[in-house]
Every structure is written in C-alpha cells, then in structure tokens.
Amino acid sequence: MQDVNKQLDATAFLGVLRNYLRQVGDGDTLTMESNLYDLGLDSMAAVNLLLELEETYQVIFPEALLTESTFETPLALKSAIVSLV
C-alpha cells in the first residue's frame, strides 16, 4: 500500500493525467479537484487513461467503478485506485 501511495503522489499523478486532457497546457493549473471532463477528457481518452492506470498501479477497475463520477476528478480516480489495492 505504501508503494502505491508513493506512486500516487499528487504531482506525479497529475502529470500522468495531463497527457489525456486536451484543454490543459503545460502552464495551466491542474488540481486534485479539477473537473477532468471540463478539461477535455473524452470517452476515448478515458479508456486509454484507464488502461495506463491499470498497468501502472497493477489494478483492474471493476465494472462498478467504470462510471462518470470515478473519472470526474483526479481525487476520485486516486480514491478508486487506493480502494483496489
């Protein structure tokens, strides 16, 4: 669990998410409470993000977590990952 928490450091985690947000540039602010959909996360990007998160954190998202609310904010995603380890 400690290794996952270390990997889920907010700065590093937000860096991963940035790659999937069309409307966030390098200088733009992204916080753990940012709405990912407002920042350009679409369904295709969400699927690709899901695959990267599963591989990176060695988890499998169950169908129950494949909801809009799970992917709404970085904090919601982080909480989902922590609940799976």
Buried (B, 14 or more C-beta within 10 A) or exposed (E): EEEBEEBBEEEEBBEBBBEBBEEBEEEEEBEBEBEBBEBEBEEEBBEEBBEBBBEBBEBEBEEEBEEEEBBBBBBBBBBBBBEBE
